[in-house]
Structure formats: C-alpha cells, structure tokens
Amino acid sequence: MFVTTRSLQRDPVINRFFDVLGSLNGDSPEASWVPPVDIFEDAEGIRIIAEVPGVKPEDVKISLENNVLAIKGSKQQVAEERTERVHRYERTYGTFERSFTLPATVDASNIKATYEHGVLTVTLPKAEKAKPRQIEVQVASK
C-alpha cells in the first residue's frame, strides 16, 4: 500500500504515523480481499476512507482494542443466472480486514463511521490537547 501526502512538510511524527497506517496488520490469511483506503488529516482529526463496494453496511464491523482500529467485513456473491459459458470472473468476494495502529492524539471515545454508496468513512477526532492552538503574546510591564 502506498500512502502519499500532498504537503511538502516533513513532520517525523506524522510520517511515522502514516508508516504505521500503511502497514497491513489485517492482512490475515483468511481475508479474501483488501479494500483500498485514503487517509487524510487536518487540525480536527483523521479520516480513513475505504472503498467497500457491494458490501452491506450491516456486514461491516469496526472495533478498537489496544489502540488498534480494525475494519472487518464480508461481501457475499450473489447467485448469478446459470448460463452455459462464463467468460470471466474478476470481482472479489469474501471476507476482508484492515487494521490501523492509532496515534495517542486520537480521541477514541468519539470515533464515528458513516457509509454511503459503497464508501466507508471513519472519522477519528483529535483529543483537545492535541489540537493546535494560538498562544497570545503578553506585553511585559516595566
């Protein structure tokens, strides 16, 4: 998996985070396919967007344990009409799993997930202490 960033800044903490996200902890032998993901970060949090076409929302399970976010599910093959010839099977079916080690800056109690048109979006808000803030400069009195 390749994770690219559009920013030219090279923050070593963020780079290490994306390196961890880029590793497939969930590449288990029983997984039939691996949904591709995009990962975005802004001041408010991190979003993981996964393509899971043909997967019913009720067949997706998301869990968090020991700071590891796991996305699991399955896509069932619909029985096709019987024909004499099958020219090609390219679509994938079966179980999938992706796992991501989260940084300490994520507010785990407020993680949310939405599903629309075969796209799963997991929103990982940052804890208040991790969000950037402005510090006002005070003028010292003589």
KEMAR-844043 format. One line per 8 residues: number of its first residue (from 1); their letters; for each residue x, y, z of N, C-alpha, C, CB. Coordinates in Angstrom, 2 decimals, padded with zeros to 5 digits, always signed. Glycine has a CB too. Example, Ala and Ser with C-alpha at 12.3 -4.5 7.8 and 13.67 -1.06 7.14 Angstrom:
1 = as = +013.19/-005.69/+007.80/+012.30/-004.50/+007.80/+013.20/-003.30/+007.80/+011.31/-004.47/+009.05 | +012.85/-002.25/+007.08/+013.67/-001.06/+007.14/+012.90/+000.03/+007.87/+014.08/-000.60/+005.72
This chain:
1 = mfvttrsl = +000.84/-001.17/+000.00/+000.00/+000.00/+000.00/+000.88/+001.23/+000.00/-000.95/+000.00/+001.20 | +000.47/+002.25/-000.73/+001.21/+003.48/-000.79/+000.38/+004.58/-000.15/+001.59/+003.84/-002.23 | +000.99/+005.34/+000.72/+000.32/+006.48/+001.33/+001.09/+007.71/+000.89/+000.26/+006.37/+002.91 | +000.41/+008.63/+000.23/+001.07/+009.85/-000.22/+000.45/+011.04/+000.47/+000.98/+010.00/-001.74 | +001.26/+012.04/+000.67/+000.76/+013.29/+001.25/+001.00/+014.40/+000.24/+001.44/+013.61/+002.62 | +000.15/+015.38/+000.25/+000.29/+016.49/-000.69/+001.06/+017.65/-000.08/-001.07/+016.97/-001.15 | +001.33/+017.57/+001.20/+002.05/+018.63/+001.88/+003.55/+018.39/+001.72/+001.66/+018.70/+003.37 | +004.29/+019.46/+001.58/+005.74/+019.32/+001.47/+006.40/+019.28/+002.84/+006.31/+020.46/+000.65
9 = qrdpvinr = +005.64/+019.52/+003.89/+006.20/+019.46/+005.24/+006.55/+018.02/+005.58/+005.21/+020.05/+006.28 | +007.64/+017.85/+006.27/+008.07/+016.52/+006.67/+008.13/+016.45/+008.19/+009.45/+016.18/+006.05 | +006.99/+016.24/+008.80/+006.90/+016.10/+010.24/+007.20/+014.64/+010.58/+005.49/+016.53/+010.78 | +008.27/+014.34/+011.33/+008.64/+012.95/+011.59/+007.58/+012.17/+012.36/+009.93/+012.92/+012.37 | +006.83/+012.83/+013.23/+005.78/+012.13/+013.98/+004.66/+011.70/+013.03/+005.21/+013.03/+015.11 | +004.24/+012.60/+012.15/+003.19/+012.28/+011.18/+003.68/+011.22/+010.21/+002.74/+013.55/+010.42 | +004.92/+011.34/+009.74/+005.45/+010.33/+008.83/+005.45/+008.96/+009.47/+006.87/+010.70/+008.40 | +005.84/+008.89/+010.75/+005.85/+007.60/+011.45/+004.43/+007.06/+011.58/+006.50/+007.75/+012.85
17 = ffdvlgsl = +003.47/+007.96/+011.86/+002.07/+007.55/+011.96/+001.58/+006.94/+010.65/+001.20/+008.76/+012.34 | +001.87/+007.60/+009.52/+001.42/+007.08/+008.24/+002.16/+005.80/+007.87/+001.61/+008.12/+007.15 | +003.42/+005.66/+008.30/+004.13/+004.40/+008.07/+003.42/+003.26/+008.78/+005.60/+004.51/+008.54 | +002.97/+003.53/+010.02/+002.25/+002.50/+010.76/+000.91/+002.22/+010.10/+002.04/+002.93/+012.22 | +000.21/+003.29/+009.68/-001.07/+003.09/+009.00/-000.88/+002.31/+007.70/-001.74/+004.43/+008.72 | +000.23/+002.55/+007.04/+000.47/+001.89/+005.77/+000.73/+000.41/+005.89/+001.62/+002.53/+005.09 | +001.12/-000.05/+007.07/+001.37/-001.48/+007.23/+000.03/-002.19/+007.40/+002.30/-001.77/+008.44 | -000.10/-003.32/+006.77/-001.36/-004.05/+006.83/-001.32/-005.04/+007.98/-001.64/-004.77/+005.51
25 = ngdspeas = -001.71/-004.59/+009.16/-001.81/-005.51/+010.29/-002.91/-006.52/+010.04/-002.06/-004.75/+011.59 | -003.89/-006.16/+009.22/-005.03/-007.01/+009.00/-004.92/-007.88/+007.77/-006.24/-006.20/+008.90 | -003.75/-008.07/+007.25/-003.58/-008.89/+006.06/-003.58/-010.36/+006.48/-002.27/-008.53/+005.30 | -004.69/-010.77/+007.04/-004.78/-012.12/+007.59/-004.99/-013.16/+006.50/-005.91/-012.20/+008.60 | -004.58/-014.40/+006.76/-004.71/-015.44/+005.74/-006.16/-015.73/+005.36/-004.06/-016.71/+006.23 | -007.09/-015.50/+006.27/-008.49/-015.77/+005.94/-009.16/-014.64/+005.17/-009.26/-016.05/+007.20 | -008.49/-013.49/+005.04/-009.05/-012.37/+004.28/-008.95/-012.67/+002.79/-008.32/-011.04/+004.63 | -010.05/-012.47/+002.08/-010.10/-012.73/+000.64/-009.65/-011.54/-000.18/-011.49/-013.13/+000.23
33 = wvppvdif = -009.86/-010.33/+000.35/-009.51/-009.13/-000.39/-009.25/-008.01/+000.60/-010.62/-008.73/-001.38 | -008.60/-006.97/+000.12/-008.24/-005.84/+000.97/-008.80/-004.56/+000.35/-006.69/-005.73/+001.15 | -009.74/-003.91/+001.03/-010.29/-002.67/+000.46/-009.25/-001.55/+000.48/-011.54/-002.23/+001.24 | -009.15/-000.79/-000.61/-008.21/+000.33/-000.62/-008.72/+001.47/+000.26/-007.99/+000.83/-002.06 | -007.79/+002.20/+000.87/-008.15/+003.31/+001.75/-007.38/+004.57/+001.37/-007.90/+002.95/+003.22 | -007.97/+005.71/+001.68/-007.31/+007.01/+001.65/-007.31/+007.50/+003.08/-008.02/+008.03/+000.66 | -006.24/+008.18/+003.49/-006.14/+008.69/+004.85/-005.82/+010.17/+004.78/-005.05/+007.91/+005.67 | -006.63/+010.97/+005.46/-006.48/+012.42/+005.46/-006.38/+012.91/+006.90/-007.66/+013.11/+004.73
41 = edaegiri = -005.62/+013.98/+007.10/-005.53/+014.59/+008.43/-005.67/+016.08/+008.29/-004.20/+014.23/+009.12 | -006.39/+016.68/+009.24/-006.46/+018.13/+009.36/-006.36/+018.48/+010.83/-007.77/+018.69/+008.72 | -006.60/+019.73/+011.17/-006.45/+020.18/+012.56/-007.45/+019.50/+013.49/-006.63/+021.69/+012.64 | -008.59/+019.09/+012.96/-009.64/+018.50/+013.80/-009.49/+016.99/+014.00/-010.97/+018.77/+013.20 | -008.90/+016.30/+013.03/-008.80/+014.85/+013.18/-008.26/+014.16/+011.94/-010.13/+014.28/+013.52 | -008.49/+012.87/+011.91/-008.02/+012.00/+010.83/-009.23/+011.29/+010.25/-006.95/+010.97/+011.33 | -009.26/+011.13/+008.92/-010.33/+010.38/+008.26/-009.73/+009.24/+007.47/-011.17/+011.30/+007.33 | -010.31/+008.08/+007.66/-009.94/+006.90/+006.88/-011.13/+006.61/+005.98/-009.57/+005.66/+007.79
49 = iaevpgvk = -010.91/+006.64/+004.67/-011.98/+006.41/+003.72/-011.67/+005.13/+002.97/-012.15/+007.63/+002.73 | -012.56/+004.15/+003.10/-012.34/+002.83/+002.50/-013.40/+002.56/+001.44/-012.37/+001.73/+003.57 | -012.95/+002.01/+000.31/-013.88/+001.59/-000.74/-014.31/+000.15/-000.46/-013.23/+001.71/-002.16 | -015.61/-000.01/-000.23/-016.15/-001.34/+000.04/-017.42/-001.55/-000.81/-016.46/-001.52/+001.56 | -017.28/-001.48/-002.13/-018.46/-001.60/-002.99/-019.10/-002.97/-002.87/-018.10/-001.33/-004.45 | -020.42/-002.98/-002.85/-021.14/-004.25/-002.78/-021.25/-004.83/-001.38/-020.48/-005.23/-003.65 | -020.65/-004.17/-000.40/-020.72/-004.63/+000.99/-021.88/-003.92/+001.65/-019.38/-004.37/+001.76 | -022.74/-004.70/+002.28/-023.86/-004.09/+003.01/-023.33/-003.47/+004.30/-024.97/-005.15/+003.32
57 = pedvkisl = -023.86/-002.31/+004.69/-023.39/-001.66/+005.93/-023.46/-002.58/+007.15/-024.20/-000.41/+006.19 | -024.47/-003.43/+007.20/-024.59/-004.34/+008.36/-023.54/-005.44/+008.35/-025.98/-004.96/+008.38 | -022.82/-005.61/+007.23/-021.76/-006.61/+007.14/-020.38/-006.03/+007.45/-021.74/-007.23/+005.75 | -020.33/-004.77/+007.89/-019.07/-004.12/+008.27/-019.03/-004.02/+009.79/-018.93/-002.71/+007.60 | -017.92/-004.45/+010.36/-017.70/-004.37/+011.81/-016.43/-003.56/+012.06/-017.61/-005.79/+012.46 | -016.54/-002.57/+012.94/-015.39/-001.74/+013.29/-015.18/-001.87/+014.79/-015.61/-000.23/+012.88 | -013.92/-002.14/+015.17/-013.63/-002.29/+016.60/-012.34/-001.55/+016.93/-013.51/-003.79/+016.98 | -012.18/-001.25/+018.21/-010.98/-000.59/+018.71/-010.53/-001.33/+019.95/-011.22/+000.93/+019.01
65 = ennvlaik = -009.31/-001.85/+019.90/-008.76/-002.56/+021.05/-007.27/-002.31/+021.10/-009.07/-004.08/+020.97 | -006.78/-001.91/+022.29/-005.36/-001.62/+022.48/-004.83/-000.64/+021.45/-004.55/-002.91/+022.44 | -005.60/+000.39/+021.16/-005.22/+001.45/+020.22/-005.09/+000.96/+018.77/-003.92/+002.07/+020.66 | -005.70/-000.17/+018.45/-005.71/-000.68/+017.08/-007.15/-000.67/+016.58/-005.09/-002.12/+017.00 | -007.38/+000.08/+015.50/-008.68/+000.16/+014.87/-008.75/-000.95/+013.81/-008.93/+001.57/+014.24 | -009.76/-001.81/+013.91/-009.92/-002.90/+012.94/-011.23/-002.70/+012.18/-009.91/-004.29/+013.66 | -011.14/-002.81/+010.87/-012.31/-002.76/+010.00/-012.42/-004.13/+009.34/-012.21/-001.59/+008.92 | -013.51/-004.83/+009.61/-013.70/-006.18/+009.08/-015.06/-006.26/+008.40/-013.58/-007.25/+010.20
73 = gskqqvae = -015.19/-007.21/+007.51/-016.48/-007.41/+006.88/-016.43/-008.49/+005.84/-016.97/-006.13/+006.27 | -017.52/-008.58/+005.10/-017.57/-009.58/+004.03/-018.50/-009.10/+002.92/-018.03/-010.96/+004.57 | -018.20/-009.56/+001.73/-019.03/-009.27/+000.57/-019.47/-010.61/+000.01/-018.27/-008.41/-000.51 | -020.79/-010.81/-000.01/-021.35/-012.08/-000.46/-021.56/-012.07/-001.96/-022.67/-012.36/+000.26 | -021.27/-013.19/-002.58/-021.50/-013.31/-004.02/-022.98/-013.60/-004.24/-020.62/-014.43/-004.64 | -023.57/-012.82/-005.12/-024.98/-013.00/-005.46/-025.05/-014.10/-006.51/-025.63/-011.66/-005.97 | -025.98/-015.02/-006.31/-026.12/-016.11/-007.28/-026.50/-015.54/-008.64/-027.19/-017.14/-006.80 | -025.68/-015.82/-009.61/-025.92/-015.36/-010.97/-026.78/-016.37/-011.71/-024.59/-015.13/-011.72
81 = ertervhr = -027.45/-015.90/-012.72/-028.25/-016.78/-013.55/-027.33/-017.79/-014.21/-029.06/-015.97/-014.61 | -027.73/-019.01/-014.21/-026.91/-020.07/-014.83/-026.88/-019.88/-016.35/-027.46/-021.47/-014.48 | -025.68/-019.90/-016.89/-025.51/-019.83/-018.33/-024.54/-020.93/-018.74/-024.99/-018.42/-018.77 | -024.47/-021.17/-020.00/-023.58/-022.22/-020.48/-022.12/-021.81/-020.36/-023.90/-022.57/-021.91 | -021.85/-020.53/-020.53/-020.47/-020.07/-020.51/-020.28/-018.92/-019.53/-020.04/-019.64/-021.90 | -019.17/-018.96/-018.85/-018.72/-017.84/-018.04/-017.42/-017.39/-018.68/-018.54/-018.22/-016.51 | -017.36/-016.15/-019.11/-016.17/-015.66/-019.78/-015.12/-015.12/-018.81/-016.55/-014.59/-020.76 | -015.57/-014.56/-017.71/-014.59/-014.01/-016.79/-015.22/-013.73/-015.44/-013.98/-012.73/-017.37
89 = yertygtf = -014.48/-014.03/-014.36/-014.83/-013.62/-013.01/-013.70/-012.71/-012.53/-015.04/-014.86/-012.04 | -014.00/-011.44/-012.30/-012.98/-010.52/-011.81/-013.33/-009.89/-010.47/-012.75/-009.44/-012.82 | -014.59/-009.83/-010.14/-014.98/-009.21/-008.88/-014.58/-010.10/-007.72/-016.51/-008.93/-008.85 | -014.22/-009.48/-006.61/-013.80/-010.24/-005.44/-014.93/-010.33/-004.43/-012.56/-009.60/-004.80 | -014.96/-011.44/-003.74/-015.97/-011.70/-002.72/-015.27/-012.33/-001.52/-017.11/-012.63/-003.27 | -015.99/-012.37/-000.42/-015.46/-013.00/+000.78/-015.17/-011.98/+001.85/-014.21/-013.78/+000.46 | -014.32/-012.37/+002.79/-014.04/-011.53/+003.95/-012.89/-010.57/+003.66/-013.71/-012.40/+005.16 | -012.87/-009.48/+004.42/-011.77/-008.53/+004.36/-011.48/-008.04/+005.76/-012.09/-007.33/+003.41
97 = ersftlpa = -010.26/-007.53/+005.93/-009.86/-006.96/+007.21/-008.73/-005.98/+006.99/-009.45/-008.07/+008.21 | -008.84/-004.82/+007.63/-007.78/-003.82/+007.66/-007.62/-003.38/+009.11/-008.09/-002.60/+006.72 | -006.39/-003.22/+009.55/-006.12/-002.76/+010.92/-005.14/-001.61/+010.88/-005.58/-003.90/+011.79 | -005.35/-000.63/+011.79/-004.52/+000.56/+011.85/-004.18/+000.86/+013.30/-005.23/+001.76/+011.19 | -002.91/+001.05/+013.59/-002.49/+001.47/+014.91/-002.66/+002.98/+014.99/-001.01/+001.06/+015.22 | -003.42/+003.43/+015.97/-003.76/+004.85/+016.07/-002.76/+005.59/+016.94/-005.17/+005.03/+016.62 | -002.51/+006.86/+016.63/-001.63/+007.66/+017.49/-002.36/+008.03/+018.77/-001.14/+008.94/+016.75 | -001.62/+008.41/+019.77/-002.20/+008.78/+021.07/-003.04/+010.04/+020.98/-001.11/+008.98/+022.10
105 = tvdasnik = -002.92/+010.80/+019.91/-003.66/+012.06/+019.77/-005.13/+011.86/+019.41/-003.01/+012.92/+018.72 | -005.56/+010.64/+019.10/-006.94/+010.37/+018.71/-007.83/+010.26/+019.95/-007.04/+009.08/+017.87 | -008.99/+010.91/+019.88/-010.00/+010.82/+020.95/-010.84/+009.58/+020.66/-010.90/+012.13/+021.03 | -010.45/+008.44/+021.22/-011.08/+007.16/+020.91/-012.56/+007.10/+021.27/-010.35/+006.06/+021.63 | -012.99/+007.87/+022.23/-014.40/+007.82/+022.65/-015.34/+008.50/+021.66/-014.54/+008.46/+024.02 | -014.82/+009.23/+020.69/-015.67/+009.96/+019.75/-015.47/+009.54/+018.29/-015.41/+011.43/+019.87 | -014.97/+008.35/+018.06/-014.79/+007.85/+016.70/-016.17/+007.60/+016.09/-013.91/+006.56/+016.67 | -016.34/+008.01/+014.84/-017.62/+007.83/+014.15/-017.37/+007.19/+012.80/-018.36/+009.18/+013.99
113 = atyehgvl = -018.38/+006.47/+012.30/-018.27/+005.85/+010.97/-019.56/+006.09/+010.20/-017.98/+004.32/+011.09 | -019.42/+006.41/+008.91/-020.56/+006.58/+008.02/-020.33/+005.75/+006.77/-020.79/+008.09/+007.67 | -021.43/+005.38/+006.13/-021.37/+004.55/+004.93/-022.31/+005.15/+003.90/-021.75/+003.07/+005.25 | -021.78/+005.41/+002.69/-022.62/+005.95/+001.63/-022.07/+005.51/+000.28/-022.69/+007.50/+001.72 | -022.93/+004.91/-000.52/-022.60/+004.50/-001.89/-021.33/+003.65/-001.96/-022.44/+005.72/-002.77 | -021.18/+002.70/-001.05/-020.03/+001.81/-001.09/-018.75/+002.39/-000.53/-019.79/+001.39/-002.47 | -018.84/+003.54/+000.11/-017.66/+004.18/+000.69/-017.87/+004.30/+002.20/-017.40/+005.59/+000.05 | -016.94/+003.74/+002.95/-016.97/+003.80/+004.41/-016.00/+004.90/+004.86/-016.59/+002.43/+005.05
121 = tvtlpkae = -016.49/+005.83/+005.68/-015.64/+006.89/+006.21/-015.60/+006.77/+007.72/-016.16/+008.30/+005.79 | -014.39/+006.58/+008.25/-014.19/+006.52/+009.70/-013.51/+007.81/+010.10/-013.35/+005.25/+010.13 | -014.16/+008.57/+010.98/-013.64/+009.86/+011.45/-013.06/+009.68/+012.83/-014.76/+010.95/+011.45 | -011.79/+010.04/+012.95/-011.05/+009.90/+014.21/-010.70/+011.30/+014.71/-009.76/+009.03/+014.02 | -011.53/+011.88/+015.59/-011.24/+013.24/+016.05/-010.01/+013.27/+016.95/-012.45/+013.81/+016.80 | -009.32/+014.39/+016.91/-008.16/+014.55/+017.78/-008.63/+014.97/+019.16/-007.17/+015.59/+017.20 | -007.88/+014.56/+020.17/-008.17/+014.99/+021.53/-007.90/+016.49/+021.61/-007.30/+014.20/+022.58 | -008.62/+017.19/+022.46/-008.47/+018.64/+022.58/-007.02/+019.04/+022.83/-009.35/+019.17/+023.70
129 = kakprqie = -006.32/+018.28/+023.65/-004.94/+018.64/+023.97/-004.02/+018.51/+022.75/-004.42/+017.78/+025.11 | -004.43/+017.75/+021.74/-003.60/+017.55/+020.56/-003.89/+018.55/+019.45/-003.79/+016.15/+020.03 | -004.98/+019.29/+019.56/-005.34/+020.25/+018.52/-004.45/+021.49/+018.62/-006.84/+020.65/+018.64 | -004.09/+022.04/+017.47/-003.26/+023.25/+017.51/-004.04/+024.41/+018.13/-002.77/+023.63/+016.09 | -003.34/+025.26/+018.84/-003.97/+026.44/+019.42/-003.02/+027.61/+019.35/-004.40/+026.18/+020.88 | -003.59/+028.80/+019.37/-002.81/+030.03/+019.33/-002.51/+030.47/+020.75/-003.55/+031.14/+018.54 | -001.31/+030.94/+020.97/-000.92/+031.45/+022.28/-000.67/+032.94/+022.12/+000.36/+030.71/+022.84 | -001.40/+033.72/+022.91/-001.27/+035.17/+022.83/+000.00/+035.62/+023.51/-002.48/+035.85/+023.47
137 = vqvask = +000.67/+036.55/+022.87/+001.90/+037.11/+023.44/+001.52/+038.27/+024.36/+002.88/+037.59/+022.31 | +001.94/+038.19/+025.60/+001.65/+039.22/+026.59/+002.79/+040.24/+026.59/+001.46/+038.60/+028.02 | +002.44/+041.49/+026.73/+003.45/+042.55/+026.83/+003.83/+042.69/+028.31/+002.92/+043.92/+026.24 | +005.11/+042.57/+028.57/+005.60/+042.69/+029.95/+005.55/+044.17/+030.37/+007.05/+042.12/+030.09 | +005.08/+044.41/+031.57/+005.04/+045.80/+032.07/+006.33/+046.09/+032.84/+003.79/+046.03/+032.99 | +006.78/+047.39/+032.79/+008.04/+047.76/+033.44/+007.84/+048.15/+034.87/+008.69/+048.88/+032.72
